[in-house]
Amino acid sequence: MATSIRLSRGGSKKRPYYKIVVADSRSPRDGRFIERIGSYNPLLGKDNPERVKLDTERAAHWLSVGAQPTDRVARFLDAAGIKERAARNNPKKGEPGEKAKERAEEKAAKLAEAEEAAKEAAAAPAEEAAAPEAAESDATGSVKSEETAEAVADAVAEDVPAEATAEDAAAIAEEVAEGGPVAEDAGEEKAEG
C-alpha cells in the first residue's frame, strides 16, 4: 500500500480549512484516511502559529515507513525541520507568452524603421531633398497611402536642418509616424503642389 501525507479539504465555500492526513494514495482527496497528523488554515496570517499545526513525531514516523508528502506538505515539513525540501527553480515562469513576444518584435521593428528613417533624414541635407511630386487624389479628395508616405519622407527631409542631431531627426520621424502636425503639413503641401 502506497501512503501519502497530503491535505484534505474541509470548510465551506471560499473558506477553506485543511487537515494534514496520512492516507492511501488511491483514496479520494477528502475521503478515508489512516491518521490525521495536523491542520492548515490558509485564512490566518503567515506569522500566526495557529496557521499550521503539525504533530512532528507522527510525521517523522510516517516518513520513516515510506509515506510520500505532497509538495505543500513537504513545505510544512521543511519549515518544521523534519524533512529537507530542495528548492525548485522554474526559469520559464516569468517568460512572456508567444503573443507578447510577437508584439515586442513588431514594436522593435517599428522602432528600428523609425530610427533608420531619422538617420537618413539627418544625413541628407535639405538642399539635396528630392523635389516633391504632385499627389493624386481620389474621388473623395484623400491622398493615396504610398504618395502620403513619400510626402512624409520629403517633409521630414525638409524640416530637418543639416546641423540637426540624430535625436531631433528621430523626434520628427516619430511625430510624422504618429500623424502629428508635421505629417499634416506635408499632406497639405502635396495637395497644393
Secondary structure, DSSP 8 states (H G I E B T S, - for coil): --EEEEEEEEEETTEEEEEEEEEETTS-TTS--SEEEEEE-TTS-TT-TTSEEE-HHHHHHHHHTT-EE-HHHHHHHHHHTSS-------TTTTS--HHHHHHHHHHHHHHHHHHHHHHHHHHS-GGGS-------B-TTS-B-HHHHHHHHHHHHHHHS-TT--HHHHHHHHHHHHTT-HHHHHHHHHHHH-
